[in-house]
Amino acid sequence: MQQFEETVAVQARPLAAWRFTGRLRTYQADVLERVPVVAGDPLHIVAPPGSGKTLLGLLLAARRGAPAVALAPTATIRSQWARAAEGLEGASGAVSEDPHELGDLTVLTYQMLSVIEGGNPLTDLAVAEWARELEAGGRTATAAGEWIEALRAANPTAFRDGVTRRSRTLRRQFAQQDADLLARVLHPNALALVDRLVEHGVETILLDECHHLLDHWALVVAYLASRIRDAGRTPLLIGLTATLPSVEDKRSYDNYAGLLGEVDYEVPTPAVVKEGNLAPYRDHVWFVEPIEDELVFLRDHERRLAGLIRELLAGDDGVTYVAALLQPSSDGGDEPPEQRLARAFASDFGLAESAARMLLDLTPDHPLRALLPPDLRTPPDTEQSVRLLARYALDRVLPDPSRADQWQRIKRTVADFGYTLTDRGVRRGRDPIDTLLASSAAKDAAVGDILRLELGQATGHLVRAVVIADFAVHGNKRGAARRPAGALRVFDAVAGDATLAALRPVLVTARHLRIAARDAGVLVPALSAALDADLTPTPVDGSPGVLDLDTAGRGSAAVVAAVSALLARGEVRVVVGTRGLLGEGWDCPAVNTLIDLTAVATSSSTQQLRGRTLRLDPAWPRKVAHNWVVTAVIPARIALASAPDLRRMKRKHDRIWGLLREDSTQVVRGLPIALTEQQAGWLRALEGKDRRQTVAGLNESTAAALPPREDSYRSWRIGEPYADREGAAAVVSRARTRAFRTGWTLQFILTAIIVIVGAVLVQSGRPLGALWQVHPAAGLAGTALALGLAGWLVRPLVRQVGLAARQAFTTTAAYRRVVRAVADALHDAGHVPAFGEGDIRVAPEGSKDLVERFELEVLGGSPAERRVVATALAELFGPVRSPRFLLRIDRGEPARLHHQPLLQLVLWATRLLTRKDRLLPVPALLGRRRADAEAFARRWQRSVGPCALLEIDAPEDLVQLTRARRDAAGSSAPPVFSGRGDRI
């Protein structure tokens, strides 16, 4: 039989042969090693600008080996993708930017794919939905259509508003219901392009700057992916971005997350700095107090709240109402007051605590005083007062028609504190206090303070600064002669400061280009030349010493480019502008100082602003960027307990990596990159109305410790190897005072034990000698009896010392047991995988003053799982708020040693020299269910030492909660989490 061989030519899959012949950066190689490419599983990579995301995306697509489309937000970025792809070996001629001639890789803009029909993509659908609503209200279909058309002609604004509201709802429905609905509003050209991509065999969709994928762009991509699936193929989405979108718009974020899922790999900015591809940097905070005019507004708020409380709650009806909150009615007949009080705390602990504080503040001699713990005899804070007042208004004022005016007054008052009161209840709304602090005129003056501080450094002559506000004009007009906040007001302050004259400041917004009048001779010719226009300066009314330059017809992009060129040459050294113009997309490598005055704290906006200073500057090879956040704090002398600007400042730092302030060998994420632990403690005290702490003191410490930029450059150790690993660590610190030390305290106790044992043996020495003389067996038995007696006497002391040492939290081993207990409990509750002994790292840190620190970390699992453990440790050792459970840890019951006075003396000294019982909050994840909290207590009992679980649900528990709060805030408190956060 004759055999035949058949040869079948197998065509190589597109992109599979593409190769990068250069050298990958460390983190790029790590991404390619760690992130698997699996069809159907989206890839989500976060990396800062300048980190090489384009190359990463191309190499990940090459691994898939299928026709691909890359979508970019602008034509410029689209061209960058095409050039990068053409530079790969094997890609020549296989890349296209033409939507009609597709290649193995086709690079398009998002706009090409999502071209829409008409001015509003959803107008027709919105009008149809509007008509259905009218029909549901009783109109016929014809009458509904006629009514809408009549409204369109008579009141176009109302018509547009109605369409816009319904369009927004429909956009959200696309993600939640049926993505095919989108095809009804896409332009035929866009639909034809999707058809061509599907017919071409596209399987991989590369999404550059994917944080833009909100609303209809996300939905168009989802539509393309669904069409690929309908064709029998499995799409692969690869999302690349420098910043994650904000979660504040939950529905839009859900569209985004639904496409790309959780982040698969995040390249921390420090890794790119270490590779030498971004400039090293430092983050700083400058604090201000509102100016006097603004304080008048705050004092008025304080006065009006106090007056309303006196009027409504201090009267008989108000006191009766507050007392009734603590004595709820019962169907069980004559229930004792103690049981009613317990039920009130059990049903709503926060409300009962607020009511108790208010009751004792208004009527110190109220009969319920005897049932309430002494810890409640402090007035309620501002938030407790506002919420209690709102509750009273809902329960007593609103149901009474004769009190309608009072209802409106209460609504206005609580609105001034950021609450919206309606018949549905009270909720957080827009806070005028927040607006005032965010736009305080004191921040304008702070810009000058920061710039003078920077100019005073050795690198002052190299400073090129940008000051960014949210808008040209915005914010609250209260205070500051009612001058609205914004970039215009900031520039007036900078231009009017003679000490900053050498910086030649320029203001640039979408509608303004302004300079200081003193700089006209230099800047008018320079800007005219850069813009190729004859610019005529005009004085600005209300802004003495400021000139406006008319740039009509030139466009904001050209103006920004001209100002950037002057900044690079040093003819201008500070630019004041807006977030929209100088935020994302502005590229000026000369900028090395950012002063952030914005009121946004989302990850995307914060990262984008930081990106303005991090570009490498050819004119300064050892450039170091300084990024400043200016934060307003209500002074301690104002009783209002409101700190919205502080919370915003903390949120801004949540996603920022940097050098640890107190140890530049560590790269961490969070507020410790900007504040030392001591400064953080001062800030907490200031926030807690401690008048001994001041904003001036905080700023003086910042100025005194501001590191020279050259030192910061060396601290980054650019080019040296680094651990390309993200971890999550908690740092605990505690005062040495009254701590159980391994020094003289332990030596004293061990010496006492030896003395006791020796005394027992000495006292029994003579009888033992006599026994040995009688017979060796008798002597041996007597010796064994004496040793047993000594052990029986000493055993309670050894146990007591062991328990004290076990829970003293001063050794690496002690903290390791704590991490073990927390990690095991989280695993039992199903939140994290099991961690081995090798996964737990506890490292003692250097001591400063009378403080010792330990860093606690788990190394196994994913970054997200490690953060779960670090967060739980932070809550365990952190500030005590309102946990459901407390863990009381102690050294066991004291031994009862009758007729052993020496042992009792030593035990008394042991308890005196070691820490007392302490209370720690059970982490939130472990406190949601009683079973998980009890399991955690059992883990602690086995791993660490004796403990008791306390549930906070009764008035007597408030004593323990208050004690825990007080101890956690004290200087010699139990270990306190410093906020170290994530690390690499």
HELIX and SHEET records of a PDB file:
HELIX    1   1 THR A   26  ARG A   34  1                                   9    
HELIX    2   2 LYS A   53  ARG A   64  1                                  12    
HELIX    3   3 ALA A   75  GLU A   86  1                                  12    
HELIX    4   4 TYR A  110  LEU A  113  1                                   4    
HELIX    5   5 THR A  123  ALA A  136  1                                  14    
HELIX    6   6 ALA A  141  ALA A  154  1                                  14    
HELIX    7   7 PRO A  156  GLN A  176  1                                  21    
HELIX    8   8 ALA A  179  ARG A  184  5                                   6    
HELIX    9   9 PRO A  188  GLU A  199  1                                  12    
HELIX   10  10 CYS A  210  HIS A  212  5                                   3    
HELIX   11  11 HIS A  216  ASP A  230  1                                  15    
HELIX   12  12 LYS A  250  LEU A  260  1                                  11    
HELIX   13  13 THR A  269  LYS A  274  1                                   6    
HELIX   14  14 GLU A  292  LEU A  312  1                                  21    
HELIX   15  15 ASP A  316  LEU A  326  1                                  11    
HELIX   16  16 PRO A  337  SER A  347  1                                  11    
HELIX   17  17 PHE A  349  LEU A  362  1                                  14    
HELIX   18  18 PRO A  367  LEU A  371  5                                   5    
HELIX   19  19 PRO A  374  LEU A  376  5                                   3    
HELIX   20  20 THR A  382  TYR A  392  1                                  11    
HELIX   21  21 ALA A  393  VAL A  397  3                                   5    
HELIX   22  22 PRO A  401  ARG A  403  5                                   3    
HELIX   23  23 ALA A  404  ALA A  415  1                                  12    
HELIX   24  24 PRO A  432  ALA A  438  1                                   7    
HELIX   25  25 ALA A  442  LEU A  455  1                                  14    
HELIX   26  26 GLY A  460  LEU A  462  5                                   3    
HELIX   27  27 ALA A  480  ARG A  482  5                                   3    
HELIX   28  28 ALA A  487  ALA A  495  1                                   9    
HELIX   29  29 ALA A  498  LEU A  503  5                                   6    
HELIX   30  30 ALA A  517  ASP A  519  5                                   3    
HELIX   31  31 ALA A  520  LEU A  531  1                                  12    
HELIX   32  32 SER A  556  ARG A  569  1                                  14    
HELIX   33  33 ARG A  579  LEU A  582  1                                   4    
HELIX   34  34 SER A  603  GLY A  611  1                                   9    
HELIX   35  35 PRO A  644  ASP A  654  1                                  11    
HELIX   36  36 LEU A  671  ILE A  673  5                                   3    
HELIX   37  37 GLU A  677  GLU A  687  1                                  11    
HELIX   38  38 VAL A  695  ALA A  704  1                                  10    
HELIX   39  39 ARG A  709  TRP A  716  1                                   8    
HELIX   40  40 TRP A  744  GLN A  763  1                                  20    
HELIX   41  41 GLY A  765  VAL A  774  1                                  10    
HELIX   42  42 PRO A  776  ARG A  806  1                                  31    
HELIX   43  43 THR A  812  ASP A  828  1                                  17    
HELIX   44  44 GLU A  837  ASP A  839  5                                   3    
HELIX   45  45 PRO A  863  PHE A  877  1                                  15    
HELIX   46  46 PRO A  901  LEU A  913  1                                  13    
HELIX   47  47 ALA A  924  GLY A  927  1                                   4    
HELIX   48  48 ARG A  930  SER A  943  1                                  14    
HELIX   49  49 ASP A  957  ALA A  969  1                                  13    
SHEET    1   A 7 VAL A  95  SER A  96  0                                        
SHEET    2   A 7 LEU A 105  THR A 109  1                                        
SHEET    3   A 7 ALA A  68  ALA A  72  1                                        
SHEET    4   A 7 THR A 204  ASP A 208  1                                        
SHEET    5   A 7 LEU A 236  THR A 241  1                                        
SHEET    6   A 7 LEU A  43  VAL A  46  1                                        
SHEET    7   A 7 TYR A 265  GLU A 266  1                                        
SHEET    1   B 9 TYR A 281  VAL A 288  0                                        
SHEET    2   B 9 ALA A 625  ALA A 632  1                                        
SHEET    3   B 9 THR A 593  ASP A 596  1                                        
SHEET    4   B 9 ALA A 465  ALA A 469  1                                        
SHEET    5   B 9 VAL A 574  THR A 578  1                                        
SHEET    6   B 9 VAL A 506  VAL A 508  1                                        
SHEET    7   B 9 LEU A 513  ALA A 516 -1                                        
SHEET    8   B 9 SER A 543  LEU A 549 -1                                        
SHEET    9   B 9 PRO A 537  VAL A 540 -1                                        
SHEET    1   C 2 TYR A 419  THR A 422  0                                        
SHEET    2   C 2 GLY A 425  ARG A 428 -1                                        
SHEET    1   D 2 TRP A 657  LEU A 660  0                                        
SHEET    2   D 2 ASP A 663  ARG A 669 -1                                        
SHEET    1   E 4 ILE A 840  LYS A 848  0                                        
SHEET    2   E 4 VAL A 851  VAL A 858 -1                                        
SHEET    3   E 4 GLY A 727  ALA A 735 -1                                        
SHEET    4   E 4 VAL A 976  PHE A 977 -1                                        
SHEET    1   F 4 ILE A 840  LYS A 848  0                                        
SHEET    2   F 4 VAL A 851  VAL A 858 -1                                        
SHEET    3   F 4 GLY A 727  ALA A 735 -1                                        
SHEET    4   F 4 ASP A 982  ARG A 983 -1                                        
SHEET    1   G 3 ARG A 918  PRO A 921  0                                        
SHEET    2   G 3 PHE A 885  ILE A 889 -1                                        
SHEET    3   G 3 CYS A 947  GLU A 951 -1                                        
END                                                                             
